[in-house]
Amino acid sequence: MSDYAEKTEIRTDGAPAPAWLFSQGVRKGPIVQVSGQGPQDPQTGAYLHPGDVKAQTRRTLENVRAIVEAAGARVEDVLMFRVYLTTRADFAPMNEAYAEFIEEHIGSGVKPCRTTVFVELPNEAMLVEIDAQAVVS
């Protein structure tokens, strides 16, 4: 038997299907990497909540959570979130939605690490994109 852990694609109907050549998530051993998610309806792929970064952040985090859970982890197992915003003015409302989500899903009190950057995103409707890395416990 080998120590080599096979890489497994993670797929769930609880998050939007990937639009391009990438997986929703990948698990190798206990490590789970979630691709950047946006504020899309998991069933239709439609972008939701135009102009409302707080609502878009919540939908985006729910999409990330669905993939984390499909991989066998929980939000509690997330080590790192990376948040991409299109404008600095959206930081406060994004942070408010993020804080509410973390409070609901992190019972240990040990918050995940986070990086926030300001960028152009692939779809004009997106005000926020978030990816994550977790370790299945």
Secondary structure, 3 states (H helix, E strand, C coil): CCCCCCEEEECCCCCCCCCCCCCCEEEECCEEEEEEECCECCCCCCECCCCCHHHHHHHHHHHHHHHHHHCCCCHHHEEEEEEEECCHHHHHHHHHHHHHHHHHHCCCCCCCEEEEEECCCCCCCCCEEEEEEEECC
